[in-house]
Amino acid sequence: MAIAWVDSALHAWARWAVAQESRDVGYPPVSPMFRETPSSGVYRSYEPGFTGIDIMDIDRAVTSLPRVLRLVVIEYYKRRHNADDCAARLGIGRRLLFRFLDDAHGRVAERIGAIESCCAA
């Protein structure tokens, strides 16, 4: 079963990751429309409700996923397909797609929980 806060976090991460990728193809690093201002010498935009550390923790958690789960997460969240299209593009059934997503959610939650408990101590 999907974990709601992980799902929200992965949607936020996907929007952030796509924005980061678009910067790599020549778009300007600052956009007044999105209120990006320099902070500590770095230009970044973050999702409301998530700080830069949260997004980076999520990014590390996604990066640490086994390859199959990472590909499923990238395809489902970054490419913005519905479940049927995503499963078809991956060459798997819808049921298996959700099984992989559930596994990924658990692993991301575990990783983020480990980071938070480490930092809280």
Contacts in CASP RR format, 6 or more apart in sequence:
PFRMAT RR
TARGET T0000
AUTHOR 0000-0000-0000
METHOD contacts of the structure
MODEL  1
MAIAWVDSALHAWARWAVAQESRDVGYPPVSPMFRETPSSGVYRSYEPGF
TGIDIMDIDRAVTSLPRVLRLVVIEYYKRRHNADDCAARLGIGRRLLFRF
LDDAHGRVAERIGAIESCCAA
1 102 0 8 1.000
2 98 0 8 1.000
2 101 0 8 1.000
2 102 0 8 1.000
2 105 0 8 1.000
3 105 0 8 1.000
3 106 0 8 1.000
3 109 0 8 1.000
5 109 0 8 1.000
6 105 0 8 1.000
6 106 0 8 1.000
6 108 0 8 1.000
6 109 0 8 1.000
6 112 0 8 1.000
7 105 0 8 1.000
9 50 0 8 1.000
9 54 0 8 1.000
9 58 0 8 1.000
9 108 0 8 1.000
9 112 0 8 1.000
10 58 0 8 1.000
10 62 0 8 1.000
10 73 0 8 1.000
10 77 0 8 1.000
10 105 0 8 1.000
10 108 0 8 1.000
11 77 0 8 1.000
12 47 0 8 1.000
12 49 0 8 1.000
12 50 0 8 1.000
12 54 0 8 1.000
12 55 0 8 1.000
12 58 0 8 1.000
13 55 0 8 1.000
13 58 0 8 1.000
13 59 0 8 1.000
13 62 0 8 1.000
13 77 0 8 1.000
14 77 0 8 1.000
14 78 0 8 1.000
14 80 0 8 1.000
15 47 0 8 1.000
16 45 0 8 1.000
16 46 0 8 1.000
16 47 0 8 1.000
16 55 0 8 1.000
16 59 0 8 1.000
17 59 0 8 1.000
17 78 0 8 1.000
18 78 0 8 1.000
19 45 0 8 1.000
23 29 0 8 1.000
29 36 0 8 1.000
29 43 0 8 1.000
30 36 0 8 1.000
30 37 0 8 1.000
30 38 0 8 1.000
30 43 0 8 1.000
31 45 0 8 1.000
34 45 0 8 1.000
35 45 0 8 1.000
36 43 0 8 1.000
36 44 0 8 1.000
36 45 0 8 1.000
37 43 0 8 1.000
44 52 0 8 1.000
46 52 0 8 1.000
46 54 0 8 1.000
46 55 0 8 1.000
47 55 0 8 1.000
50 58 0 8 1.000
57 111 0 8 1.000
57 112 0 8 1.000
57 115 0 8 1.000
58 108 0 8 1.000
58 112 0 8 1.000
60 111 0 8 1.000
60 115 0 8 1.000
61 107 0 8 1.000
61 108 0 8 1.000
61 111 0 8 1.000
61 112 0 8 1.000
61 115 0 8 1.000
62 70 0 8 1.000
62 73 0 8 1.000
62 74 0 8 1.000
62 108 0 8 1.000
63 70 0 8 1.000
64 107 0 8 1.000
64 111 0 8 1.000
65 73 0 8 1.000
65 104 0 8 1.000
65 107 0 8 1.000
65 108 0 8 1.000
68 100 0 8 1.000
69 100 0 8 1.000
69 103 0 8 1.000
69 104 0 8 1.000
69 107 0 8 1.000
70 104 0 8 1.000
71 90 0 8 1.000
72 86 0 8 1.000
72 90 0 8 1.000
72 97 0 8 1.000
72 100 0 8 1.000
72 101 0 8 1.000
72 104 0 8 1.000
73 101 0 8 1.000
73 104 0 8 1.000
75 81 0 8 1.000
75 86 0 8 1.000
75 89 0 8 1.000
75 90 0 8 1.000
76 83 0 8 1.000
76 86 0 8 1.000
76 97 0 8 1.000
76 101 0 8 1.000
79 86 0 8 1.000
79 89 0 8 1.000
81 89 0 8 1.000
83 94 0 8 1.000
83 97 0 8 1.000
83 98 0 8 1.000
84 94 0 8 1.000
86 97 0 8 1.000
87 93 0 8 1.000
87 94 0 8 1.000
87 96 0 8 1.000
87 97 0 8 1.000
90 97 0 8 1.000
92 100 0 8 1.000
END
